[in-house]
Amino acid sequence: MIPWTHGCSRIFWQYRHGDRRSGTGTAFSGAMKLPSALFFAVVAMVTLCMPWHATAGAPTDQLRARIERIQKIVTAVDARPEDRKAAIAAMDDIFDWPAIAQNALRAQWQVRTPEEREEFTRLFAHFFALVYTSKVQMGQAERFEFLGESIEGGRAVVRTTTIMRSGDERHVTYRMRLHGGERWKIYEFDVDGMNLIENYGAQFQQIVTRGSYKDLAKKLRETSAALEK
């Protein structure tokens, strides 16, 4: 298992045809390889287009229901391609993508046009969903424990632990906002004290600084296309 402190320096190019192991990848090819343990902390939140009528003030209940649903369907032996598509679509109902995209793009968000902001939000959300609905990744989680929550107004913090099949534990803190009076959405999360979105942001900033925003958009498109195969 890749140690978390190093995992976020290598995220998505293990799916490229030319990767670091073959020596044919680019400098960016090893840069975004997501640690599997981290995946489980987040993917467990996905529900597969199942109607959910939760009451306000129940963020933990919503997380628990999503974890049980995603494990049952995505890890099923007879899971169909459309199940994964449903999971990807369902993530729109769980994550506050505009807020997450803005945090990930950092200062670059301010200089992007409205069209570019919309594009980046869409590209990043799709990539993120593809990674976290991966059946290969999902099979590693043994169970999820909910340690407690705190709610203040329309914001909540939910503390959890993911128990891996290897016996390792990952402590995950979700920060959520209430939307529409009944649904809680994630806008930030920490794994063992490390903010995943900030790690993505550092890498995105480097790509844009060395190249351009168009380079970053291209990388996200190419990686998502590879993940879909």
C-alpha positions as CSV (number, residue, x, y, z in Angstrom):
1,M,0.0,0.0,0.0
2,I,1.3,3.4,-0.9
3,P,1.9,5.6,2.2
4,W,-0.5,8.5,2.3
5,T,2.2,11.1,2.7
6,H,3.6,10.1,-0.7
7,G,0.5,8.8,-2.4
8,C,-0.9,12.2,-3.4
9,S,2.3,13.1,-5.2
10,R,1.3,10.4,-7.7
11,I,-2.3,10.2,-8.8
12,F,-3.8,9.3,-12.1
13,W,-1.5,8.0,-14.8
14,Q,-1.2,4.4,-13.8
15,Y,-4.0,3.9,-16.3
16,R,-2.1,5.3,-19.2
17,H,-0.5,2.9,-21.7
18,G,2.9,4.4,-21.0
19,D,3.4,4.5,-17.2
20,R,6.3,4.9,-14.9
21,R,6.9,1.2,-14.7
22,S,7.4,1.0,-18.4
23,G,9.5,4.1,-18.4
24,T,7.5,5.6,-21.2
25,G,5.3,8.0,-19.2
26,T,5.6,11.7,-19.0
27,A,6.8,13.6,-15.9
28,F,3.2,13.9,-15.0
29,S,2.6,10.2,-15.5
30,G,3.6,9.2,-11.9
31,A,2.2,12.3,-10.4
32,M,-1.4,11.3,-9.8
33,K,-1.5,7.8,-8.5
34,L,-4.3,7.7,-5.9
35,P,-3.7,5.6,-2.7
36,S,-6.3,2.9,-2.6
37,A,-7.0,3.4,1.1
38,L,-8.0,7.0,0.4
39,F,-10.4,5.8,-2.2
40,F,-12.6,3.9,0.2
41,A,-13.0,6.9,2.5
42,V,-14.7,8.8,-0.2
43,V,-16.3,6.3,-2.6
44,A,-18.3,4.9,0.3
45,M,-20.4,8.0,0.1
46,V,-21.9,7.2,-3.3
47,T,-25.5,6.1,-3.6
48,L,-26.7,4.6,-6.9
49,C,-29.6,6.9,-7.9
50,M,-31.7,5.7,-5.0
51,P,-34.2,8.3,-3.9
52,W,-33.2,9.7,-0.5
53,H,-35.5,11.7,1.7
54,A,-33.4,12.4,4.7
55,T,-34.2,14.9,7.4
56,A,-32.0,17.9,8.0
57,G,-29.4,17.3,10.8
58,A,-28.7,13.7,9.8
59,P,-25.4,13.8,7.9
60,T,-24.2,10.6,9.5
61,D,-27.3,8.7,8.5
62,Q,-26.9,9.8,4.9
63,L,-23.3,8.7,4.8
64,R,-24.1,5.3,6.4
65,A,-26.8,4.6,3.9
66,R,-24.6,5.5,1.0
67,I,-21.8,3.3,2.2
68,E,-24.0,0.2,2.5
69,R,-25.5,0.9,-0.9
70,I,-22.2,1.4,-2.8
71,Q,-20.6,-1.7,-1.3
72,K,-23.5,-3.9,-2.1
73,I,-23.9,-2.9,-5.8
74,V,-20.4,-1.9,-7.0
75,T,-18.7,-5.0,-5.5
76,A,-21.4,-7.4,-6.7
77,V,-20.1,-10.2,-8.8
78,D,-22.9,-9.5,-11.4
79,A,-22.4,-5.7,-11.4
80,R,-23.3,-4.3,-14.8
81,P,-21.6,-1.4,-16.6
82,E,-24.8,0.7,-16.1
83,D,-24.3,0.3,-12.3
84,R,-21.1,2.1,-12.5
85,K,-22.6,4.8,-14.7
86,A,-25.4,5.2,-12.1
87,A,-22.8,5.5,-9.3
88,I,-20.9,8.2,-11.3
89,A,-24.1,10.2,-11.9
90,A,-25.2,9.8,-8.3
91,M,-22.0,11.5,-7.1
92,D,-23.4,14.8,-8.4
93,D,-26.0,14.5,-5.6
94,I,-23.3,13.9,-2.9
95,F,-20.4,16.3,-3.7
96,D,-20.6,20.0,-3.9
97,W,-18.6,20.1,-7.2
98,P,-18.4,23.8,-7.7
99,A,-17.0,24.4,-4.3
100,I,-14.6,21.5,-4.6
101,A,-13.5,22.6,-8.1
102,Q,-12.8,26.1,-6.9
103,N,-10.7,24.8,-4.0
104,A,-8.8,22.5,-6.3
105,L,-8.0,25.1,-8.9
106,R,-6.9,27.6,-6.2
107,A,-5.9,31.1,-7.5
108,Q,-6.3,29.9,-11.0
109,W,-10.1,29.9,-10.5
110,Q,-10.2,33.7,-10.2
111,V,-8.5,34.2,-13.6
112,R,-10.6,31.6,-15.5
113,T,-13.6,32.6,-17.6
114,P,-17.1,31.4,-16.6
115,E,-16.9,28.9,-19.4
116,E,-13.5,27.6,-18.2
117,R,-14.8,27.3,-14.6
118,E,-17.8,25.3,-15.8
119,E,-15.6,23.1,-18.0
120,F,-13.1,22.4,-15.2
121,T,-15.8,21.6,-12.7
122,R,-17.3,19.1,-15.2
123,L,-13.9,17.5,-16.1
124,F,-12.7,17.2,-12.5
125,A,-16.0,15.8,-11.3
126,H,-16.0,13.2,-14.0
127,F,-12.4,12.1,-13.4
128,F,-12.9,12.0,-9.6
129,A,-16.1,9.9,-10.0
130,L,-14.4,7.4,-12.3
131,V,-11.5,6.9,-9.9
132,Y,-13.8,6.5,-6.8
133,T,-16.3,4.1,-8.4
134,S,-13.5,1.7,-9.5
135,K,-14.4,-1.8,-8.5
136,V,-10.7,-2.7,-8.1
137,Q,-10.3,0.0,-5.5
138,M,-13.6,-0.7,-3.7
139,G,-12.8,-4.3,-3.0
140,Q,-10.2,-3.3,-0.4
141,A,-12.5,-1.9,2.3
142,E,-13.7,-4.2,5.1
143,R,-16.0,-1.9,6.9
144,F,-16.7,1.7,7.9
145,E,-17.1,3.1,11.4
146,F,-18.8,6.3,12.3
147,L,-17.3,8.0,15.3
148,G,-19.5,11.0,15.7
149,E,-20.7,14.2,14.2
150,S,-21.1,17.9,15.0
151,I,-23.6,20.2,13.4
152,E,-23.6,24.0,13.5
153,G,-26.2,25.7,11.4
154,G,-26.0,24.4,7.9
155,R,-22.6,22.8,8.3
156,A,-21.6,19.5,9.7
157,V,-18.4,17.5,10.5
158,V,-18.6,13.7,10.4
159,R,-15.7,11.7,11.7
160,T,-15.2,8.2,10.4
161,T,-12.7,5.3,10.2
162,T,-12.3,3.0,7.3
163,I,-11.0,-0.5,8.2
164,M,-9.1,-2.1,5.3
165,R,-8.9,-5.8,4.6
166,S,-5.2,-5.6,5.4
167,G,-6.2,-4.4,8.9
168,D,-5.0,-0.8,8.3
169,E,-7.2,2.0,9.4
170,R,-7.8,5.4,7.8
171,H,-9.3,8.2,9.8
172,V,-11.5,10.4,7.6
173,T,-13.2,13.6,8.5
174,Y,-15.9,14.9,6.1
175,R,-17.0,18.5,6.1
176,M,-20.5,19.0,4.6
177,R,-23.0,21.7,3.9
178,L,-26.8,21.4,3.9
179,H,-28.4,21.9,0.5
180,G,-32.1,22.4,-0.1
181,G,-33.0,21.9,3.5
182,E,-32.5,18.2,3.5
183,R,-29.4,16.9,1.7
184,W,-25.9,17.1,3.0
185,K,-23.0,17.6,0.4
186,I,-19.3,17.2,0.9
187,Y,-17.2,20.3,0.2
188,E,-14.0,19.1,1.9
189,F,-12.5,16.0,3.5
190,D,-9.3,15.0,5.3
191,V,-7.7,11.6,5.4
192,D,-5.4,11.0,8.4
193,G,-5.2,14.8,8.7
194,M,-4.3,15.4,5.0
195,N,-6.6,17.4,2.7
196,L,-7.0,15.5,-0.6
197,I,-8.4,18.5,-2.5
198,E,-5.4,20.6,-1.5
199,N,-3.1,17.9,-2.8
200,Y,-4.8,17.9,-6.1
201,G,-4.7,21.6,-6.1
202,A,-0.9,21.7,-5.7
203,Q,-0.5,19.4,-8.7
204,F,-3.0,21.3,-10.8
205,Q,-1.2,24.6,-10.0
206,Q,2.1,23.2,-11.1
207,I,0.7,22.0,-14.4
208,V,-0.9,25.3,-15.2
209,T,2.2,27.2,-14.2
210,R,4.5,25.1,-16.3
211,G,2.1,25.0,-19.2
212,S,-1.4,26.4,-19.4
213,Y,-5.0,25.7,-18.2
214,K,-5.6,24.0,-21.6
215,D,-2.9,21.5,-20.7
216,L,-4.6,20.7,-17.4
217,A,-8.0,20.3,-19.2
218,K,-6.3,18.0,-21.7
219,K,-4.8,15.8,-19.0
220,L,-8.1,15.4,-17.3
221,R,-9.9,14.4,-20.5
222,E,-7.2,11.9,-21.5
223,T,-7.1,10.3,-18.1
224,S,-10.9,10.0,-17.9
225,A,-11.0,8.4,-21.3
226,A,-8.4,5.9,-20.2
227,L,-10.3,5.1,-17.0
228,E,-13.5,4.5,-19.0
229,K,-12.0,1.7,-21.1
